[in-house]
Amino acid sequence: MPLGERLGDKSDSRYCGVETEFNDDMPQLLSVNINGGFDFVVSPLMDPTYRPSLVDAGNNGSGIPPFAGSDLVLSPLQWSSHVVGKISSWIDLDSEDDIVRKDSEITLKQELAWASHLSLQACLLPTPKGASCANYARCVNQILQNLNNMQLWLRIPLEKTDDDAINGHLDNLSKGQVDSWEIWNCFRLLCEHHSQLSIAFDVLCSLPSANSLGRWFGESVRAAIIHTNSFLTNARGYPCLSKHHQKLMTGFFNHSIQIVISGTPVHNLPMGSLEFSTNQTDNHIESIQRQPLRPYLDYVAYLYQKMDPLPEQERFELGYRDFLQSPLQPLMDNLEAQTYETFEKDTVKYIQYQRAISKALLDRISDEEASIKTTVLMVVGAGRGPLVRASLQAAEETGRKLRVFAVEKNPNAIVTLHSLVKLEGWENVVKIVSCDMRCWDAPEKADILVSELLGSFGDNELSPECLDGAQRFLKQDGISIPSSYTSFIQPVTTSKLYNDVKSHKDLVHFETAYVVKLHRVARLAPSQPVFTFTHPDYSATKNNQRYKKLQFKIPHDSGSVMVHGFAGYFDATLYKDVHLGIEPLTATPNMFSWFPIFFPLRTPVCVQSGSPLEVHLWRCCGSTKVWYEWCVTCPVASPIHNSNGRSYWVGL
């Protein structure tokens, strides 16, 4: 049964498995563990004593592999829902012994063919042995080319043996052992980043540093195998985990990583005794007594159940997690009603705008002049009117008189604006203008110019070009809201997004900047500012083209990392101290109008810990379009992406 109920969480991390030994009575094995509370078993599919060379020698090649029963002993649903195949742990495809190597290759192919026949959802591959894994990876890659939808979980110990490990215990690890991320990275590179190859962690007693652990959350991790000897003992004699392990478990739950319990009980508890599962019914006691690992499962369930429910905003965004969306083309295309409605629900954004407008009105008109002076405010890109409403509410709040021009190019939104003005009785205050702001000939100059033209990267929806065109009808001492905005980028690991882009098998998708709700991502270094635009801009040499070279440094204790691309954000100053943004360190809480932007790399770049990562980004302007180009020059040079806007641009 699931670990528990958590509002909004429908991910795979609700289900917990158990690693078992070989048992040729699969129905009995499954019954004991499912009735004992586990959701699936990770079980060997073949007798571990089997060696093809011995069978061939004794049976003239006619032997039947000793699988754990036929496919008929369980229903197809039981095989696919409750069994993860465990490939024989003895196999060593890179052994110097030819017989061992050949036996390993034959057995691996036999077992995976059988697992595929059973329609298993996943199989657990043993950890590569020794420094080389080329033949192992070659064989797995061959199998992946013709595999059905089954996932292959490569077992990787979660360890990094240098002086950054948490909890000590370094003496238990062999000297000179490499960072286990290097094992994974070598293997997945040899397998061409295949989307059906993923990771199953072996979680040990000691843990690497937080930075080292963090890089894994952008990788394709499907399961975490927790060994019973990794558990501590609480004051009452029950199993528990260290604070560091508990925090890691929370990360697993939040990233849809399934927990698997492995090993034999190391806590001497009376049979049937339960500390955490207070809601168990009596009819489960017998099955619990037959499942000695139940106390460990109960503790994992306790950790899951004590997590806070997903916030309302996170529940709203669940369907957008790691889903690539092409950015809007606000000048070329007219937004649909559904898009307007989604943006208009973001009350936090409009509260910030109202605060900024209120401050601007108070600065513009003194209390003595409030009853005699009228401020001219122009909303450029008024949409269906949320900024018009925010402006009028700010005027009411501050006791200032206001005359509003609502400028909008979308004729469909104009219909809604007219209806809104009539419904609210704003006819004497609001003048609706159906026109592109860049072409409108305003009847008077504005005191305040308000717009919401910002994109996920600040300037990527042509706010600079639009406001440059509208600036001519702003008074010389007029106020622009926003007054400035800055874009930011940071390097990220995100195997999910990289594989999604790669699946299109063309250049265009690798040279497109996507809007995406980042979830399975590792942010590898703090973000850095890229381009800044200020409004109004009266400089004589005004130019919206930009170029920036940035250097990021991966923290030394992270270990090596794989950079799949760059996440982009913005931070905007609306007016004075009122800001709006999605840059992680300064993000406006509970705002959902903007997801980050993602600049992919055609070839991921491996960066060693402590080494610099040098990135170049250009904002280019032509007569009909604006586009970005980007590349990496250190530690290796990448191609310049999107040269001359050949794949992705924003039309003027």
Secondary structure, 3 states (H helix, E strand, C coil): CCCCCCCCCCCHHHCEEEECCCCCCHHHHHHHHHHCCCCEEEEECECCCCCHHHHHHHHCCCCCCCECCCHHHCCHHHHHHHEEEECCCCCCCCCCCHHHHHHHHHHHHHHHHHHHHCCCCEEEECCCCCCCCHHHHHHHHHHHHCCCCCEEEEEEECCCCCCCCECCCHHHCCCCCCCHHHHHHHHHHHCCCCCCEEEEEEECCCECCHHHHHHHHHCCEEEEEEEHHHCEECCCCCEECCHHHHHHHHHHHHCCCEEEEECCCCCCCCCCCCCCCCCCCHHHHHHHHHCCCHHHHHHHHHHHHCCCCCCHHHHHHHHHECCCECCCCCCCCCCCHHHHHHHHCCHHHHHHHHHHHHHHHHHHCCCCCCCCCEEEEEEECCCCCHHHHHHHHHHHHHCCEEEEEEEECCHHHHHHHHHHHHHHCCCCCEEEEECCCCCCCCCCCEEEEEECCCECCECCCCHHHHHHHHHHHEEEEEEEECCEEEEEEEEEECHHHHHHHHCCCCHHHHCCCEECECCCCEECCCCEEEEEEECCCCCCCCCCCEEEEEEEECCHHHCCEEEEEEEEEEEEEEECCEEEECCCCCCCCCCCCCCCEEEEEEEEEEECCCCEEEEEEEEEECCCEEEEEEEEEECCCCCCECHHHCCCCEEC
